């Protein structure tokens, strides 16, 4: 997966997680809220992977 697609997928997972978390809070569903929290963390990690790939590519291209 490219760094751009990692970052886009990460952002999408974060957004999905936020929505699930908010809906879970709204309807009083702790399981849905927990799933949202997990999606947010997965998205943040995936976005970080994309950013790390960009950083590594810059170092390699600059060498």
N, C-alpha and C positions, 0 to 999 in steps of 0.2 A: 504494500500500500504506500502511496506517495505521501510526502509530508502534508501537501495540501489536502488530500482526501482524509488523512488522519485528523487534521484540524477541523475540517468541515463535519466529519462524523462525530468528533468530540463535542463540537458546539451543538449539534443536533441532539446528542444524548443528554447534554446538560439541560437543554430546553425541555426535552421530554421528561426528564427527571423533575424539573421545577414544576411542570404542569401536574405530574402525578402526585408530587408531594403536596401541592396546594389543594388539589381535589381531595386527597386523602384527609387533609386537615379539615376541609369544608364539610365532608360527609361523615367525619368521625371514623375513618377506616385506617387504623394504624398500619395494617399490612401494606396498603397502597402507598401510604406516606413513607414507609420504610423502603419500598421498591423505588420510589422517586429519589430518595436520598442515595440509594445505590447507583441509579442511573446518572445522577449528577456527578458522583465521584468517578465513575467509569468514564464519563465524558471528559472530565477534567484531566484524568490520566492520559486519555487518548490524545487530547489536545496537546498535552505536554510532550508526548512522544513525537508528534508532528513538529513542534517547535525545536525539539532536540535534533531531529533529522535535519532541519534547516540550518541549525548552528553547526552541525558536523559538516554539512555540505559546504558552508561558507569557509570553514577552516581548510577543508581539502582543496577547494577551488583557489584559496588564497596562497596555498603552499607552492 
